[in-house]
């Protein structure tokens, strides 16, 4: 059985791979493995989740509490800095309208905006800055974070 690897980077590549399989001599078996190449953003998310878990275990907090703290301490300043020339997301998505009714008749109703800060809106560059800030935050708070095989790719460091 011969082994060939086809990188499917385009529809033409996929067609060539399918044609190769269809024209290959049949020896009674066929094994095909499809591997998806991770994007830098996916690698960054995986690294971040690993670090959140490490920090939570190090300082005795829940992962949710650590995630919320890191968004407030490390991500918000990046969003607010406006240092990058980029097309910003619709900032209204970062706010939710909260209502509070007082009394059975609803005579007293208050409305206010609550800011919601999410990593979802970060560009790859912003997320790299965020990860750098998280690593400094961990050191400043005495937390241990593990080294991760995807660190260089997440931070855009060429090997």
C-alpha positions in Angstrom: 0.0 0.0 0.0 1.5 3.4 -1.0 1.1 6.4 1.2 0.5 9.8 -0.3 -0.2 13.1 1.4 -2.3 15.7 -0.2 -2.5 19.2 1.3 -6.0 20.5 0.7 -5.5 24.2 0.5 -7.8 24.8 -2.4 -10.7 23.2 -4.3 -8.2 22.1 -7.0 -6.1 20.3 -4.4 -9.2 18.5 -3.1 -10.1 17.5 -6.7 -6.5 16.2 -7.3 -6.6 14.2 -4.1 -10.0 12.6 -4.9 -8.8 11.8 -8.5 -5.7 10.2 -7.0 -7.8 8.0 -4.7 -10.2 7.1 -7.5 -7.3 6.1 -9.9 -5.2 4.2 -7.4 -4.9 0.5 -7.8 -7.2 -1.3 -5.3 -5.4 -3.5 -2.9 -8.3 -4.2 -0.6 -7.9 -1.3 1.8 -8.2 2.4 1.9 -7.4 4.6 4.8 -7.9 8.4 4.6 -7.0 10.8 7.4 -8.2 14.4 7.3 -6.4 16.9 9.6 -7.6 20.4 9.9 -4.9 23.0 10.3 -5.6 25.2 13.3 -5.8 28.9 12.8 -3.7 31.2 14.9 -6.8 32.4 16.7 -7.8 28.8 17.6 -4.3 28.2 19.0 -4.5 31.5 21.0 -7.9 30.4 22.5 -6.5 27.0 23.4 -3.5 28.6 25.1 -5.7 31.1 26.9 -8.0 28.4 28.2 -5.0 26.4 29.5 -3.7 29.5 31.3 -7.1 30.3 32.8 -7.2 26.7 34.2 -3.6 27.0 35.5 -4.2 30.4 37.2 -7.5 29.2 38.7 -5.7 26.2 40.2 -2.8 28.3 41.4 -4.7 31.0 43.2 -7.7 28.9 44.3 -10.4 30.6 42.2 -12.9 29.2 39.7 -12.1 29.4 36.1 -15.1 31.7 35.5 -13.9 34.1 38.2 -10.4 34.2 36.7 -11.7 34.7 33.2 -13.9 37.6 34.3 -10.9 39.2 36.2 -8.6 38.8 33.2 -11.1 40.4 30.8 -11.5 43.3 33.2 -7.8 43.8 34.0 -6.1 42.8 30.8 -8.5 42.9 27.9 -10.5 46.1 28.6 -7.4 48.3 28.5 -6.5 46.9 25.1 -9.9 47.6 23.7 -10.0 51.1 25.2 -6.5 52.0 24.1 -7.5 52.3 20.5 -3.8 52.0 19.6 -4.3 49.9 16.6 -5.6 51.2 13.2 -8.3 48.6 12.5 -11.9 48.4 11.7 -13.5 48.2 15.1 -16.5 46.0 15.8 -19.8 47.7 16.5 -19.1 48.9 20.0 -22.8 48.7 20.9 -22.4 44.9 20.9 -20.3 45.4 24.0 -23.2 46.8 26.0 -26.4 45.2 27.3 -29.4 47.2 28.4 -30.4 46.2 31.9 -33.8 47.1 33.3 -34.9 47.0 36.9 -38.6 47.4 38.0 -39.6 48.7 41.4 -43.0 48.1 42.7 -45.8 46.0 41.4 -47.1 48.6 39.0 -43.7 49.2 37.4 -43.9 52.9 38.2 -40.2 53.1 39.0 -38.2 51.5 36.2 -34.5 52.1 35.8 -32.5 51.4 32.7 -28.7 51.3 32.5 -26.0 49.9 30.3 -23.7 47.2 31.5 -20.5 46.7 29.6 -19.7 43.2 28.5 -16.1 42.6 27.5 -15.5 39.5 25.4 -12.4 37.9 23.8 -14.6 37.2 20.8 -14.2 40.6 19.4 -10.4 40.7 19.7 -8.3 40.7 16.6 -5.4 38.3 16.4 -3.0 41.2 17.3 -5.2 42.3 20.2 -5.4 38.7 21.4 -1.6 38.4 21.3 -1.4 41.6 23.4 -4.0 40.1 25.8 -2.0 36.9 26.2 1.1 38.9 27.0 -0.8 40.9 29.6 -2.3 37.7 31.1 1.2 36.2 31.5 2.3 39.4 33.3 -0.9 39.3 35.4 -0.1 35.7 36.4 3.4 36.6 37.6 2.1 39.7 39.5 -0.4 37.6 41.3 1.9 34.7 42.1 0.1 32.2 39.8 1.9 29.5 37.8 1.2 29.1 34.1 2.4 26.2 32.1 4.5 26.3 29.0 2.5 25.3 26.0 3.6 23.8 22.7 1.5 26.3 20.8 2.9 29.4 22.5 5.1 30.5 19.6 2.3 30.1 17.1 -0.2 31.9 19.4 2.2 34.8 19.8 3.2 35.0 16.1 6.8 34.0 16.8 8.4 32.5 13.7 10.3 29.3 14.4 
